[in-house]
Amino acid sequence: MKRWGKPILIEMWDERFFYFAMKYEWNFIDALEKASGMVTDQFDVENAERYGITFMDEDGQKKYPVILHLSPTGAIERVIYALLEKAWMEEKNHDKAPMLPVWLSPEQVRILPVADRHLEFAEKVAEKLEKEGVRVGVDDRSLSIPKKVFQAKMMWIPYIIVVGDKEMGSEKLPVVVREKSKSKEDYMEDMTVDELISKIKEEVGDKPQAPMPLPKHMSKRPIFYGKK
């Protein structure tokens, strides 16, 4: 507390009924750009003996250490909560379209062909993005463009590209950039595929970039229906 100047909540019990004797927590502001979180540290006095973890003390005797279970944000749901809270605050306070960080978005780009004749071009763009590790989807369903755009926005897709006759003959594509969009107003920017790739790579930085866990084509993805 002296070092960091932050209030700490310390929990102790008259009788120990966990593997830890005490724990402390404190709220903090971290690199999620002012998203709240919680640091938790448990003083484990049981598991060292259970798993045979020892150290040689200064008196030459093997002893069981106290194990500190330190988690900078607590369980995974706390991380998710912090990300969603940040998105909500951005929308509430700055009228920005809510989104996850680009590196963490399950699908980073979605391409929407206007008609069947534009699908081949959309596939080529998607293939180029995939080769660079970008998670991209192609909405090949027989839906209207407004409906495709609406669904992509509901999924918080960072970059949305509509391709039609005009785009097939142009080097640059119209890209809806969610980070710069407002809640009810899209921000459109014309860029080449290479420029989009560079932009995404810059935003991802040194973060993990795993493949997309879903089929690329929307027509092949499972559909979930809520029970009525």
C-alpha positions as CSV (number, residue, x, y, z in Angstrom):
1,M,0.0,0.0,0.0
2,K,2.9,2.4,0.8
3,R,4.6,1.6,-2.5
4,W,1.6,2.0,-4.8
5,G,-0.6,4.3,-2.8
6,K,-3.7,2.3,-3.5
7,P,-6.4,1.1,-1.1
8,I,-6.4,-2.7,-0.6
9,L,-9.2,-5.0,0.6
10,I,-7.8,-7.7,2.9
11,E,-9.8,-10.8,3.6
12,M,-9.0,-13.1,6.5
13,W,-11.1,-15.6,8.5
14,D,-11.2,-16.9,12.1
15,E,-10.8,-20.5,10.7
16,R,-9.2,-21.4,7.4
17,F,-11.5,-23.3,5.1
18,F,-9.7,-22.6,1.8
19,Y,-6.2,-23.6,0.6
20,F,-5.2,-20.0,1.3
21,A,-5.0,-18.3,4.6
22,M,-5.7,-14.8,3.4
23,K,-6.1,-12.8,0.2
24,Y,-6.0,-9.2,-0.8
25,E,-7.5,-7.3,-3.7
26,W,-7.4,-3.8,-5.1
27,N,-9.1,-2.0,-8.0
28,F,-6.8,-0.6,-10.6
29,I,-6.7,1.3,-13.9
30,D,-4.7,-0.6,-16.6
31,A,-3.6,-0.6,-20.2
32,L,-7.1,-1.3,-21.4
33,E,-7.3,2.5,-21.6
34,K,-9.1,3.3,-18.4
35,A,-11.0,0.0,-18.0
36,S,-11.5,-1.0,-14.4
37,G,-10.2,-4.3,-13.1
38,M,-9.1,-6.1,-10.0
39,V,-5.8,-7.5,-8.8
40,T,-6.2,-10.6,-6.6
41,D,-3.4,-12.3,-4.6
42,Q,-4.1,-15.4,-2.5
43,F,-1.6,-16.7,0.2
44,D,-1.7,-20.4,-0.4
45,V,-0.4,-22.4,2.6
46,E,-1.6,-25.8,1.5
47,N,-0.7,-26.8,-2.1
48,A,3.1,-26.7,-1.7
49,E,2.9,-29.7,0.6
50,R,0.2,-31.4,-1.6
51,Y,2.4,-31.2,-4.7
52,G,5.8,-31.6,-3.1
53,I,7.1,-28.1,-3.7
54,T,10.0,-27.3,-1.4
55,F,12.9,-24.8,-1.0
56,M,16.1,-24.9,1.0
57,D,15.9,-22.5,3.8
58,E,18.9,-20.6,5.3
59,D,19.1,-23.2,8.1
60,G,19.7,-25.9,5.5
61,Q,16.3,-27.5,5.9
62,K,13.8,-28.2,3.2
63,K,10.6,-26.3,3.8
64,Y,7.3,-25.7,2.0
65,P,6.9,-22.2,0.7
66,V,3.8,-20.0,0.8
67,I,2.5,-19.8,-2.8
68,L,1.1,-16.6,-4.1
69,H,-1.7,-16.9,-6.6
70,L,-1.4,-13.5,-8.2
71,S,-3.8,-12.6,-11.0
72,P,-3.6,-9.1,-12.4
73,T,-7.3,-9.2,-13.5
74,G,-8.8,-12.1,-11.7
75,A,-10.8,-14.7,-13.7
76,I,-11.4,-14.5,-17.5
77,E,-14.8,-13.1,-17.0
78,R,-13.3,-10.0,-15.4
79,V,-11.2,-9.4,-18.5
80,I,-14.3,-9.7,-20.7
81,Y,-16.2,-7.4,-18.4
82,A,-13.5,-4.8,-18.5
83,L,-13.4,-4.9,-22.4
84,L,-17.2,-4.6,-22.6
85,E,-17.3,-1.9,-20.0
86,K,-14.7,0.1,-22.0
87,A,-16.8,-0.3,-25.2
88,W,-20.0,0.8,-23.4
89,M,-18.2,3.9,-21.9
90,E,-16.8,4.9,-25.4
91,E,-20.4,4.7,-26.8
92,K,-22.0,6.5,-23.8
93,N,-19.4,9.3,-23.4
94,H,-18.1,9.8,-26.9
95,D,-20.8,8.4,-29.2
96,K,-18.4,5.9,-30.6
97,A,-19.4,2.5,-32.1
98,P,-18.6,-0.1,-29.5
99,M,-16.0,-2.6,-30.4
100,L,-13.4,-5.0,-29.2
101,P,-9.7,-4.4,-29.9
102,V,-8.9,-5.4,-33.5
103,W,-6.4,-8.1,-32.4
104,L,-9.1,-9.7,-30.2
105,S,-12.1,-9.5,-32.6
106,P,-13.0,-13.0,-33.7
107,E,-13.6,-11.7,-37.2
108,Q,-11.6,-8.7,-38.3
109,V,-12.8,-8.0,-41.8
110,R,-16.1,-9.0,-43.5
111,I,-16.6,-8.7,-47.3
112,L,-20.1,-8.2,-48.6
113,P,-20.6,-9.0,-52.3
114,V,-23.6,-7.1,-53.7
115,A,-24.6,-9.9,-56.1
116,D,-23.4,-13.4,-57.1
117,R,-21.3,-12.0,-59.9
118,H,-19.2,-10.1,-57.3
119,L,-18.5,-13.2,-55.2
120,E,-15.4,-14.3,-57.1
121,F,-13.8,-10.9,-56.6
122,A,-14.7,-10.9,-52.9
123,E,-13.0,-14.3,-52.6
124,K,-9.8,-13.0,-54.2
125,V,-9.7,-10.1,-51.7
126,A,-10.4,-12.5,-48.8
127,E,-7.7,-14.8,-50.0
128,K,-5.1,-12.0,-50.0
129,L,-6.1,-11.0,-46.5
130,E,-6.0,-14.6,-45.2
131,K,-2.5,-15.1,-46.5
132,E,-1.4,-12.2,-44.2
133,G,-3.1,-13.8,-41.2
134,V,-6.2,-11.5,-41.2
135,R,-9.4,-13.2,-39.9
136,V,-11.8,-12.5,-42.7
137,G,-15.4,-13.5,-43.6
138,V,-17.3,-13.4,-46.8
139,D,-21.1,-13.0,-46.7
140,D,-22.1,-15.1,-49.6
141,R,-25.8,-15.4,-48.5
142,S,-28.7,-14.3,-50.6
143,L,-29.5,-11.3,-48.5
144,S,-29.9,-7.6,-49.3
145,I,-26.8,-5.4,-48.7
146,P,-28.5,-3.4,-45.9
147,K,-29.2,-6.6,-44.0
148,K,-25.7,-7.8,-44.5
149,V,-24.3,-4.5,-43.3
150,F,-26.6,-4.5,-40.3
151,Q,-25.6,-8.0,-39.2
152,A,-21.9,-7.2,-39.6
153,K,-22.3,-4.1,-37.5
154,M,-24.2,-6.1,-34.9
155,M,-21.2,-8.4,-34.7
156,W,-18.9,-5.5,-34.1
157,I,-16.8,-6.3,-37.2
158,P,-13.9,-3.8,-37.2
159,Y,-13.7,-3.5,-41.0
160,I,-16.6,-4.0,-43.5
161,I,-16.2,-3.9,-47.3
162,V,-19.1,-3.8,-49.8
163,V,-18.0,-4.9,-53.3
164,G,-20.0,-4.3,-56.4
165,D,-19.4,-3.4,-60.1
166,K,-17.6,-0.2,-59.2
167,E,-15.3,-1.9,-56.7
168,M,-14.3,-4.6,-59.1
169,G,-12.9,-2.0,-61.4
170,S,-11.1,0.0,-58.8
171,E,-7.8,-0.4,-57.0
172,K,-9.2,1.1,-53.8
173,L,-12.2,-0.3,-51.8
174,P,-14.6,1.5,-49.6
175,V,-14.0,0.3,-46.0
176,V,-16.3,1.0,-43.1
177,V,-13.8,1.6,-40.2
178,R,-15.6,0.9,-36.9
179,E,-13.0,2.5,-34.7
180,K,-13.8,5.9,-36.3
181,S,-17.6,5.3,-36.7
182,K,-20.2,6.8,-34.4
183,S,-23.1,4.8,-32.9
184,K,-25.4,5.7,-35.8
185,E,-23.0,7.1,-38.4
186,D,-20.5,5.0,-40.3
187,Y,-17.0,6.3,-41.1
188,M,-15.9,5.3,-44.7
189,E,-12.4,5.3,-45.9
190,D,-11.1,4.3,-49.3
191,M,-8.0,2.1,-49.2
192,T,-6.2,-0.7,-51.1
193,V,-6.1,-4.2,-49.8
194,D,-2.4,-3.7,-48.9
195,E,-3.2,-0.6,-47.0
196,L,-5.8,-2.4,-45.0
197,I,-3.4,-5.3,-44.3
198,S,-0.8,-2.8,-43.0
199,K,-3.3,-1.0,-40.9
200,I,-4.5,-4.3,-39.3
201,K,-0.9,-5.5,-38.7
202,E,-0.1,-2.2,-37.0
203,E,-3.1,-2.4,-34.7
204,V,-2.4,-6.1,-33.9
205,G,1.2,-5.4,-33.1
206,D,2.8,-8.1,-31.0
207,K,-0.5,-9.5,-29.9
208,P,-1.5,-13.1,-30.8
209,Q,-3.1,-13.6,-34.2
210,A,-4.8,-17.0,-34.2
211,P,-6.8,-18.2,-37.2
212,M,-10.6,-17.6,-37.3
213,P,-12.4,-20.5,-35.6
214,L,-15.4,-20.2,-37.9
215,P,-15.9,-21.0,-41.6
216,K,-15.0,-18.1,-43.8
217,H,-18.3,-18.2,-45.7
218,M,-21.4,-17.0,-43.8
219,S,-23.6,-19.6,-45.6
220,K,-21.5,-22.4,-43.9
221,R,-21.7,-21.1,-40.3
222,P,-24.0,-22.6,-37.8
223,I,-27.2,-20.8,-37.0
224,F,-28.4,-20.6,-33.4
225,Y,-32.0,-20.2,-32.5
226,G,-33.2,-19.2,-29.1
227,K,-35.8,-21.4,-27.5
228,K,-39.3,-19.7,-27.4
